[in-house]
Amino acid sequence: MTHATSEECIEMRITAIVKTKCNYNIG
């Protein structure tokens, strides 16, 4: 994988947080 730009890193972190919340609510 190539290194993501700072903006992409922020988006990925937000996405990961959302996924974590969704998984937490489901499970």
Residue frames as qw, qx, qy, qz and C-alpha x, y, z in Angstrom:
[[0.000, 0.887, 0.461, 0.000, 0.00, 0.00, 0.00],
 [0.359, 0.496, -0.049, 0.789, 1.14, 3.54, -0.69],
 [0.223, -0.299, -0.521, 0.767, 1.32, 6.05, 2.12],
 [0.036, 0.792, 0.580, 0.187, -1.87, 8.08, 2.39],
 [0.151, 0.507, -0.067, 0.846, -1.89, 11.84, 2.49],
 [0.011, 0.028, 0.622, -0.783, -2.83, 13.58, 5.74],
 [0.554, 0.040, -0.018, -0.831, -6.35, 14.21, 4.42],
 [0.727, 0.031, -0.622, -0.289, -6.76, 10.55, 3.49],
 [0.346, 0.032, -0.808, 0.476, -5.45, 9.54, 6.90],
 [0.278, 0.022, 0.404, -0.871, -8.08, 11.73, 8.59],
 [0.703, 0.061, -0.275, -0.653, -10.83, 10.22, 6.43],
 [0.643, 0.068, -0.763, 0.011, -9.60, 6.71, 7.19],
 [0.120, 0.028, -0.731, 0.671, -9.54, 7.44, 10.92],
 [0.487, 0.045, 0.187, -0.852, -13.08, 8.82, 10.83],
 [0.741, 0.094, -0.501, -0.438, -14.24, 5.81, 8.81],
 [0.477, 0.078, -0.829, 0.283, -12.58, 3.45, 11.29],
 [0.134, -0.002, 0.577, -0.806, -14.25, 5.23, 14.20],
 [0.645, 0.080, -0.073, -0.757, -17.66, 5.00, 12.51],
 [0.708, 0.106, -0.674, -0.182, -17.14, 1.31, 11.72],
 [0.260, 0.073, -0.809, 0.523, -16.10, 0.67, 15.31],
 [0.370, 0.035, 0.384, -0.846, -19.22, 2.41, 16.62],
 [0.733, 0.115, -0.318, -0.590, -21.42, 0.47, 14.18],
 [0.610, 0.107, -0.782, 0.074, -19.79, -2.84, 15.13],
 [0.043, 0.058, -0.713, 0.698, -20.13, -1.97, 18.82],
 [0.547, 0.056, 0.169, -0.818, -23.82, -1.17, 18.41],
 [0.768, 0.133, -0.483, -0.398, -24.42, -4.38, 16.45],
 [0.707, 0.047, -0.682, 0.179, -22.38, -6.71, 18.65]]
